[in-house]
Structures are given as structure tokens and as C-alpha cells.
Amino acid sequence: MSGVSTGATSALSFDPYDYAFQDDPYPTYQRLRDEAPVHHAAADDLWVVSRHADVFAVLRDDETFSNRMGVSLDASAWSPDAHRVMSFLALDGAEQSRIRRLVSAAFTPRRVRELAPEVQALTERYLASTLERSADSDADWIRDLAGKLPMDVISEMMGVPVPDRDEVRRLADLVVHREDGVRDVPQAGMEASIELMTYYAAMVKERRAAPSDDLTSALVAAEVDGDRLRDGEIMAFLFLMVVAGNETTTKLLGNALFHLSAHPEQRAQVLADPDLVGPWIEETLRHDTSSQMLARHVERATEVGGVAVPAGAKMLVLLGSANRDERVFTDPTSYDVHRDKAELAQILSFGTGRHFCLGANLARLEARIVLEELVRRVADLEVHADRAVRVHSTSVRGFASLPVTFSVRSS
């Protein structure tokens, strides 16, 4: 079960690369919260933090728990140069504030809101073909819709031409995928990262020469107090958007259907009431969040949860565990779209503090439009969990394939 042996006397072990753990990490998280809320996983020399209060405290203190080595478990990505591909996600303090302020001048709430008609049009197009396919056989929710739409939205926003989008999506998938037993970024992932960065370099160069009305041009033009983004800083943000923004939203859409389908009574309620789509999204984010864990560099010797952690340590904060902490959430292992809003306000799926996910509004917008349209069009759905295929990654949790049968509403 879940990468740990659970006999009464078994030693607690934590291996985030273990496929069995990735299939269901939650029993392991439970043991960590109960037995060792700040656990030293000696094999990978990780300090693993699992309780909500401790995860929250670590995320809010980037002076002690720094992002400057990146947020990835993978050894080759753990580097002072991580910001070259992960932008402000791998910076702290004034450097982080500078890049985020400049990026925010281009990636505005208004720009996100203005994407709604494009998201709606993409949703209608992909959903129509998905439901048509379901009439003859099973649709694959990931292949037919959830794996395409978020990348199309981001590509549309950035100004990636339509003919290039499938290839950009393929490269982004390679960046996060991990084969069983591989404990670092594989060669294919390295090569895909280089190809993506090369592609974005050309795109930034084009926009400097001939600006348009897309996000890339807005990033080129962004100026705060005479300061502007350099080419490499723009490329890093575009890379972050594709890898973090695309993958996590795809997984959110897949996880939402997977869990709702497993609860027939709630499924019937949601499909009968579009007002439940918002709570459905938030409970999915809590119950099985796309982004399960983030790394931090411990800048100075400190204590977390009463446990001494040495300077220079690599810390792993478990967002997925924090969202299931019984100290904060009632009956946390139960999936409940009627969960109290005050509890849902405590989820840490998008982080907290200065590194709160800049794309949270975009992810919620996409999920809301897609799932509201699904509720409008579909009378019932059944996920074939026995044939679902998980993505294997330490950074994202969700599905590579999710076979679904839909019953379309009679018009």
C-alpha cells in the first residue's frame, strides 16, 4: 500500500519516486502526520513536512525556507540556476518581487477574464467531439479535452501559432513524465526543456521586432519604474506557464471527473445543479490536488514542529497531505462537494504567501467554464476507473488517460 509497508511494526519510509506511492500517497501521508510530522527520509536526505500548520508556516517564511534552488525534487533541477527555467518560482525576496511585479503588469486579472470567451469556444468544440465519440464508444477525457484545452488556452494567450501547439504540448508532457525507478530528470525531459526554451527564445525575439496583442508582447513591453524584463526572464516565465499552468489544470479536470464519478449521489446532485460546480472544483483541489509537493532549501538551522532541521537541508512540503489534515478538515478522506466553505478556504493547493500561484485564477476560470458546460450538456457520466492510466510524476498527480461514458441530455 502506497510505497510503505503498513504492518504494526513496520518502519515508516517515504519514497516519492515509488510508483505504488504515486498510485495512492494518502495512507503514507496519514502515517507521516500521525507518527513523524517532520520526517527525515534518509535515502534521499529529505525533510518531509506533512501537517497543515507546519506546511503553512514553511510556505509563509521564504527567508528560512528558500525557493532559490527551485521547487523540484529532481537532483539536476535542484540548483541556484533553477530560476532560468522556473522564473520567480525559484527566487526569493527582492529578486522574486521584481520579476513577479513585472510579470503581473502583463499577466493581469483583466487579461485572464478576457480569455473567458476563448475558453468557452474551445470547451464547446472539444466537448462536442468528446460527446460524439462517447456515443460510439468510450471517450478519453484527457486525450479528447482535458489534455488539450489548458495548453490551447495558454498558447492562445502567449501567441503560440495553432500549428505549433501539439508539439509544445508534447514537449511539456515530456518535461514532467518519469519512468519507474528514474529518480531524476530523464534525458528526454532535458531535451524537451531545451527545445521549449529554444522555441520561446525565437518567439520573444519575434515580438521584440513585431509586437502583437498577446501575453508575450505584453511581457516584452512590461515596465515598472523604468525596469523591464530581459529575454531570459520572459522565456523562463513562458516555460513556467506551460509546465506548471498546463499540466496542473489538465490534472484538475481529470481528478474532478474521477472522484465525482465514484460518488453516485453527489454526481447526480452536481449534474442537476450548476451552482455546485464551484464547490466541486474546490473539493477536488482539496481532496486530490494536482500539485502534491514542493521543495524548499533550509537557509539556516531551525525547528519545524519541534524537530530540529539543519541548515542546507532539502525540505519537502506535502500540499496533498496538508489538505487531508484532520486537524483542519472534517472527515478529510471523504470526498464531499457540500464541504463547509470555511474549511475549503484553508486548502493549500495553490500555496500561500508571496509564492501563491499566479495562475490560480486562470485554472479556476478554465475548470469552471469546462465543468459548467459539461453539466449543461450531460445527464450522467461514468468513469471506467479500472482502465484509467495515471501519470507518474513527483510534481503532478492525475491521469494520462481517463475513459468515460457520457449520457447526453436530450435537447
C-alpha positions in Angstrom: 0.0 0.0 0.0 1.3 3.4 -1.1 5.0 2.8 -1.0 5.1 1.9 2.7 4.7 -1.4 4.5 1.9 -0.9 6.9 2.3 -3.8 9.3 2.1 -2.8 13.0 5.8 -2.8 13.5 6.9 -1.7 10.0 9.3 1.2 9.8 8.0 4.4 8.2 9.6 5.0 4.9 8.9 7.7 2.3 9.8 7.3 -1.4 8.2 9.9 -3.6 9.5 8.2 -6.8 7.9 4.8 -6.0 5.0 4.1 -8.5 3.0 2.4 -5.7 3.2 5.6 -3.6 2.2 7.7 -6.6 -0.8 5.5 -7.2 -2.1 6.4 -3.7 0.1 8.5 -1.5 -2.6 9.3 1.1 -2.1 6.3 3.6 1.6 7.3 3.7 0.7 10.9 4.3 -1.6 9.7 7.2 1.3 7.8 8.8 3.6 10.8 8.4 1.1 13.1 10.1 0.5 10.6 12.9 4.0 9.3 13.5 6.5 11.8 12.2 5.0 15.1 11.0 8.6 16.3 10.3 10.2 13.1 8.9 13.8 12.7 7.7 13.7 10.5 4.7 17.3 9.4 4.8 17.6 7.7 1.4 17.0 11.0 -0.4 18.1 13.2 2.5 14.7 15.0 2.5 13.0 16.6 5.5 9.3 15.9 4.9 6.6 18.2 6.4 3.1 16.8 6.3 0.8 18.6 8.8 -1.2 21.6 7.6 0.0 24.1 10.2 3.7 23.3 9.5 3.3 23.3 5.8 1.5 26.7 6.0 4.3 28.1 8.3 7.1 26.9 5.9 5.4 28.3 2.8 5.0 31.7 4.5 8.6 32.0 5.6 10.9 32.2 2.5 13.7 33.8 4.4 14.2 30.5 6.3 12.7 28.1 3.7 14.0 29.4 0.4 12.9 28.8 -3.2 16.3 29.8 -4.7 17.2 26.2 -5.5 13.9 25.6 -7.2 10.9 23.6 -6.0 11.6 20.3 -7.7 12.7 17.0 -6.1 14.9 16.1 -9.0 18.6 16.4 -8.3 19.6 18.0 -11.6 16.8 20.6 -11.2 17.9 21.5 -7.7 20.2 24.3 -8.5 20.9 28.0 -7.9 20.1 28.4 -11.6 16.6 27.0 -11.3 15.1 30.4 -11.9 16.4 30.2 -15.5 13.5 27.8 -16.2 11.2 28.4 -13.3 11.2 32.2 -13.2 10.2 33.8 -9.9 9.1 30.4 -8.5 12.8 29.8 -7.9 13.6 33.3 -6.4 13.1 35.0 -3.0 12.9 38.4 -1.6 13.6 41.4 -3.8 14.5 39.4 -6.9 11.2 37.5 -6.6 9.2 40.6 -6.1 10.8 42.4 -9.1 10.1 39.6 -11.6 6.6 38.9 -10.2 5.7 42.7 -10.3 6.8 42.9 -13.9 5.1 39.7 -14.9 1.9 40.8 -13.1 1.9 44.0 -15.2 1.4 41.8 -18.3 -0.4 38.8 -16.8 -3.3 40.8 -15.3 -6.6 39.7 -13.9 -8.3 41.5 -16.8 -6.2 39.5 -19.3 -7.3 36.3 -17.6 -11.0 37.4 -17.6 -10.8 38.4 -21.2 -9.9 34.8 -22.0 -13.3 33.5 -21.0 -14.9 33.6 -24.5 -11.9 31.8 -25.9 -12.1 29.1 -23.1 -15.9 28.8 -23.8 -15.3 28.4 -27.6 -12.6 25.8 -27.0 -14.8 24.0 -24.5 -17.7 23.8 -26.8 -15.6 22.5 -29.7 -13.7 19.8 -27.7 -16.8 18.8 -25.7 -18.9 18.3 -28.8 -16.3 15.9 -30.3 -15.8 14.2 -26.9 -19.5 13.5 -26.5 -19.8 12.4 -30.2 -17.0 9.9 -29.6 -18.7 8.7 -26.4 -21.9 7.9 -28.4 -20.0 5.2 -30.3 -17.5 4.0 -27.6 -15.8 5.4 -24.6 -14.4 8.9 -24.8 -11.0 9.6 -23.2 -11.5 12.7 -21.1 -7.8 13.5 -21.0 -7.0 12.8 -24.7 -10.1 14.4 -26.0 -10.5 17.5 -23.8 -8.6 18.0 -20.6 -5.2 17.3 -22.1 -5.8 19.8 -24.9 -7.8 22.7 -23.6 -5.4 24.2 -21.0 -2.4 24.2 -23.4 -4.6 25.8 -26.1 -5.7 28.5 -23.7 -2.1 29.2 -22.6 -0.8 29.0 -26.2 -3.6 31.4 -27.3 -2.7 33.8 -24.5 1.1 33.6 -25.3 0.6 33.9 -29.1 1.8 30.3 -30.0 0.5 29.7 -33.5 -2.1 26.9 -33.8 0.1 24.6 -35.9 2.8 24.6 -33.2 0.5 23.7 -30.2 0.5 19.9 -30.4 4.3 19.9 -30.4 4.5 22.4 -27.5 2.1 20.2 -25.6 4.1 17.0 -26.3 7.3 18.7 -25.1 5.6 19.9 -21.9 4.4 16.3 -21.2 7.9 15.0 -21.5 9.3 17.5 -19.0 7.2 16.1 -16.2 6.9 12.4 -17.0 9.1 9.9 -15.0 9.7 6.3 -15.8 9.5 3.8 -12.9 12.8 3.8 -11.0 14.1 7.0 -12.6 15.0 9.5 -9.7 15.9 12.5 -11.8 15.0 14.4 -14.9 15.4 11.8 -17.8 17.3 12.6 -21.0 14.0 13.1 -22.9 12.9 15.6 -20.3 16.2 17.5 -20.5 16.0 17.6 -24.3 12.3 18.7 -24.2 13.2 21.6 -21.9 15.9 22.8 -24.2 13.6 22.6 -27.2 10.9 24.6 -25.4 13.4 27.3 -24.3 14.8 27.5 -27.8 11.2 27.9 -29.2 10.4 30.6 -26.6 13.7 32.4 -27.4 12.6 32.7 -31.0 9.1 33.8 -30.0 10.5 36.6 -27.8 12.8 37.8 -30.5 9.9 37.9 -33.0 7.8 40.0 -30.5 10.6 42.5 -29.9 10.7 43.0 -33.7 7.0 43.0 -34.3 4.7 43.2 -31.2 1.2 41.9 -31.2 -1.6 41.9 -28.6 -0.6 38.6 -26.9 1.0 38.0 -23.4 4.5 37.5 -24.9 4.3 41.0 -26.4 2.9 42.4 -23.1 5.9 40.8 -21.2 8.3 42.4 -23.7 6.6 45.8 -23.1 6.1 45.5 -19.3 7.8 48.3 -17.4 7.8 49.2 -13.7 9.8 52.3 -12.6 11.9 52.1 -15.8 12.7 48.4 -15.2 12.0 45.8 -17.9 12.2 42.0 -18.2 15.2 40.6 -20.0 14.7 37.9 -22.8 15.8 35.1 -20.5 13.4 36.2 -17.8 10.5 36.2 -20.3 11.4 32.8 -21.6 11.6 31.4 -18.0 8.1 32.7 -17.3 6.7 31.2 -20.5 8.3 27.9 -19.6 6.8 28.0 -16.1 3.4 28.8 -17.5 3.4 25.8 -19.9 4.8 23.2 -17.4 3.0 24.4 -14.3 -0.1 26.0 -15.7 -0.9 23.5 -18.4 -0.2 20.2 -16.5 -1.9 21.1 -13.2 -5.2 22.3 -14.9 -5.3 19.1 -17.1 -4.9 17.0 -13.9 -7.6 19.1 -12.0 -10.1 18.5 -14.8 -9.3 14.7 -14.8 -9.4 14.4 -11.0 -12.7 16.2 -10.8 -14.4 13.6 -13.0 -12.7 10.7 -11.5 -13.8 11.5 -7.9 -17.3 12.7 -8.7 -18.0 9.5 -10.7 -17.1 7.4 -7.7 -19.9 9.1 -5.6 -23.2 8.4 -7.5 -25.3 10.5 -5.1 -23.1 13.6 -5.4 -22.7 13.0 -9.1 -26.5 13.2 -9.5 -26.6 16.4 -7.4 -23.8 18.2 -9.3 -25.2 17.2 -12.7 -28.6 18.6 -11.6 -27.3 21.9 -10.2 -24.7 24.1 -12.0 -24.2 26.1 -8.7 -22.4 23.0 -7.3 -19.6 23.3 -9.9 -17.6 25.8 -7.8 -17.7 23.6 -4.7 -16.9 20.6 -6.9 -13.8 22.2 -8.1 -12.7 23.4 -4.6 -13.3 20.0 -3.1 -11.3 18.3 -5.9 -8.4 20.7 -5.2 -8.6 19.8 -1.5 -9.2 16.0 -1.8 -6.6 15.2 -4.6 -4.7 18.3 -5.6 -2.7 18.3 -8.9 0.5 19.6 -7.3 1.3 17.4 -4.3 4.6 18.5 -3.0 7.2 21.4 -3.3 10.8 21.5 -2.2 12.4 24.3 -0.2 16.1 25.0 0.8 16.6 25.5 4.5 18.7 28.6 4.8 19.6 28.3 8.5 19.3 25.7 11.3 15.7 25.9 12.6 12.9 23.9 14.2 9.7 22.8 12.5 7.0 21.2 14.6 9.5 20.8 17.4 12.0 19.0 15.2 15.5 20.4 14.6 16.3 20.8 10.9 19.9 21.6 9.8 21.0 24.5 7.6 21.4 23.4 4.0 18.7 20.7 4.2 16.3 20.0 1.4 12.8 20.2 2.7 9.7 18.8 1.1 6.3 20.3 2.0 3.4 18.0 1.2 0.4 20.1 0.0 -1.6 16.9 -0.7 -1.1 15.8 3.0 -1.9 19.3 4.4 -5.2 19.2 2.5 -6.2 16.0 4.3 -5.1 17.0 7.8 -7.8 16.0 10.3 -6.8 19.0 12.5 -8.3 21.3 9.8 -10.7 19.3 7.7 -13.7 17.3 9.0 -13.6 13.6 7.8 -10.8 14.5 5.4 -10.6 11.3 3.5 -14.2 11.7 2.3 -14.9 13.5 -0.9 -17.8 15.9 -0.2 -18.9 18.7 -2.6 -21.0 20.0 0.3 -18.0 20.6 2.5 -18.1 23.8 4.6 -16.7 26.8 2.7 -14.7 27.9 5.8 -12.8 24.6 5.5 -12.3 24.9 1.8 -10.8 28.3 2.3 -7.9 26.6 4.2 -6.7 24.5 1.2 -3.1 24.9 0.3 -3.3 23.6 -3.3 -2.1 26.9 -4.8 0.3 27.6 -1.9 0.2 30.7 0.3 2.1 33.9 0.8 4.3 35.6 -1.7 4.6 32.5 -3.8 0.8 31.9 -4.0 0.2 30.6 -7.5 -0.1 33.4 -10.0 -2.2 31.2 -12.3 -4.8 30.2 -9.7 -7.5 32.5 -11.2 -6.8 31.1 -14.7 -7.0 27.5 -13.5 -10.3 28.1 -11.7 -11.7 30.0 -14.7 -10.9 27.1 -17.1 -12.2 24.5 -14.7 -15.5 26.4 -14.1 -16.2 27.0 -17.8 -15.4 23.4 -18.8 -17.4 21.8 -15.9 -20.4 24.1 -16.2 -20.7 23.3 -19.9 -20.3 19.6 -19.1 -23.2 19.9 -16.5 -25.3 21.7 -19.1 -24.7 19.0 -21.8 -24.5 15.8 -19.8 -27.2 13.9 -17.9 -24.8 11.3 -16.4 -21.3 10.1 -16.7 -19.3 7.0 -15.7 -15.5 6.9 -15.4 -14.1 3.5 -16.0 -11.6 3.6 -13.2 -10.3 0.1 -13.9 -8.9 1.3 -17.2 -7.7 4.7 -16.1 -3.9 5.3 -16.5 -2.1 7.5 -14.0 0.7 10.0 -14.9 3.8 9.0 -13.0 5.5 12.2 -11.7 6.6 13.5 -8.4 5.4 17.0 -9.3 1.8 16.4 -10.6 -0.9 13.9 -9.7 -3.6 12.9 -12.2 -4.3 10.9 -15.3 -2.7 10.3 -18.7 -5.9 8.5 -19.8 -9.4 8.6 -18.3 -12.0 6.5 -20.2 -15.5 7.9 -19.6 -19.0 7.1 -20.9 -21.3 10.1 -21.1 -25.1 10.2 -21.4 -26.1 13.4 -23.2 -29.1 15.4 -22.2 -32.0 15.2 -24.6 -32.4 18.7 -26.1 
